[in-house]
């Protein structure tokens, strides 16, 4: 029975038999207005995708709880569960400044309910540390209903993508659009230049932040690849999302680095999840 509080679409039906589902890796990609459950098999091929939309814009925690409690596809057991947060409060800093950076981060997050739970992810080979704001309410809820899980942040994936594509494309942007947010990560001369999340209300806001990132990094919008992912429909045409003077494209190069999933998978939305280890 459908819930009046959220809508559900199966974007890709599972191609595996029910007996194989417990062997799948499950990724829950959490946004304030959407929740995706993405199932992968051992070779990182996407085999099932469910989308749940916070139709009434209720409290994000209540939305997550309702989906977990009411949806049988969420309640099934899987071999591994990773929860990917897309919270805007994150910092990427050199490891040597990590302690000072955390103090600054705590000061910036004053007034938040979750400042005491800072999560860190080290990238020792790059001498970088990611600091982000965890969510103990989500952790507890998922522990109670779904069992053990691993919490991750979307910025981890952006860092891995930036590094993986830096040799072939020393200058590039990753632009990931959510309903009212956009995450932009910039690579310049093969190195991470900036990564940040911005609130957007319309396409003009999106254009502004993409152009600002290009300008701050002193990159040419005509020649710098700008790979777009997330909540947008490529049928619109990139020129309706980003002005034509920006070199936007779908990240089709994902298909050269990951196994091809079924053609019905909206790969620009979910292909990047395969980069989680």
C-alpha positions, -999 to 999 in steps of 0.1 A, spaced: 0 0 0 14 33 -11 23 59 16 7 93 14 39 108 27 63 97 -1 63 83 -36 82 53 -48 95 43 -82 114 12 -92 139 27 -117 155 -6 -124 139 -39 -114 163 -65 -99 175 -89 -126 186 -113 -100 164 -140 -84 153 -134 -48 178 -159 -36 207 -138 -49 195 -105 -34 212 -112 1 245 -114 -17 242 -78 -31 258 -47 -17 232 -21 -9 239 16 -10 214 41 5 220 75 -10 203 100 13 192 135 3 167 156 23 141 152 -4 150 118 -19 163 84 -9 178 60 -34 184 23 -27 210 10 -52 219 -27 -54 252 -39 -68 268 -73 -74 304 -82 -68 317 -66 -100 301 -33 -92 273 -37 -117 241 -19 -108 212 -44 -108 184 -26 -90 174 10 -82 146 23 -61 137 60 -57 117 74 -28 107 110 -30 97 132 0 66 144 -17 52 165 11 86 179 22 83 165 57 112 164 82 140 144 65 144 121 95 107 113 96 108 107 58 137 83 62 120 65 91 87 61 72 105 46 41 124 22 62 94 11 82 70 8 53 90 -5 23 96 -42 20 124 -37 -5 143 -16 20 137 -42 48 153 -71 29 187 -83 42 217 -76 20 254 -86 23 266 -51 30 250 -17 36 267 16 29 249 49 38 260 78 17 253 113 31 251 144 10 252 169 38 265 203 28 287 208 58 321 192 49 357 204 46 387 189 27 420 200 41 457 191 42 464 166 69 489 189 86 461 214 92 435 189 102 434 197 140 431 234 134 406 228 106 383 208 129 383 236 155 373 260 127 347 236 114 331 233 149 330 271 151 313 273 117 287 247 126 277 263 159 239 260 163 237 227 145 224 197 164 252 174 153 284 193 159 297 168 184 297 140 158 325 149 134 335 121 110 369 120 93 382 102 62 419 102 56 435 101 21 471 95 33 485 91 -3 473 126 -10 479 141 24 443 151 27 415 147 52 378 150 47 358 162 77 320 162 77 291 163 100 277 129 109 241 122 118 236 102 149 198 100 144 202 84 110 229 61 124 206 49 152 176 45 130 194 24 104 211 3 131 177 -5 147 159 -14 114 186 -25 90 215 -36 112 252 -29 108 262 -3 81 290 19 70 285 56 68 302 75 39 300 110 24 294 119 -12 326 141 -12 347 109 -9 334 98 -43 342 132 -58 377 130 -45 382 95 -60 367 106 -94 389 137 -94 420 116 -89 410 89 -113 404 113 -142 432 138 -135 459 121 -157 437 122 -188 420 155 -179 442 176 -157 415 203 -157 379 193 -151 348 198 -131 323 174 -115 289 190 -111 263 169 -91 228 184 -90 203 176 -63 168 191 -59 180 224 -43 217 217 -40 247 214 -62 281 199 -54 310 212 -75 345 197 -74 372 213 -95 405 197 -106 432 220 -119 466 208 -131 458 173 -119 452 185 -83 421 191 -63 414 228 -64 381 231 -46 350 211 -36 319 227 -21 281 224 -20 258 253 -27 221 260 -23 203 267 -56 168 278 -64 168 278 -102 190 273 -132 204 308 -129 218 300 -95 234 268 -109 250 288 -138 263 313 -113 281 287 -91 295 268 -121 309 300 -136 322 311 -102 341 278 -98 356 281 -133 366 317 -126 381 310 -92 402 282 -107 410 303 -138 398 276 -162 384 281 -197 347 272 -198 349 263 -235 376 237 -232 373 224 -196 352 192 -193 323 197 -170 307 163 -161 272 165 -148 254 140 -126 224 138 -104 188 151 -105 184 163 -140 171 149 -172 196 148 -201 166 150 -225 164 187 -215 197 193 -233 226 206 -214 222 240 -229 189 244 -209 207 235 -177 241 251 -182 247 278 -208 262 266 -241 295 284 -234 303 257 -208 317 224 -220 291 202 -203 286 165 -209 274 133 -193 301 112 -177 300 85 -204 335 76 -195 320 58 -165 310 31 -189 347 26 -198 356 21 -161 327 2 -147 307 -28 -160 278 -17 -182 245 -20 -164 211 -25 -181 203 3 -206 174 14 -185 197 26 -157 200 64 -155 237 61 -153 244 98 -148 225 94 -115 241 63 -101 272 52 -119 294 72 -96 284 50 -67 306 22 -81 336 42 -70 329 35 -34 353 8 -21 
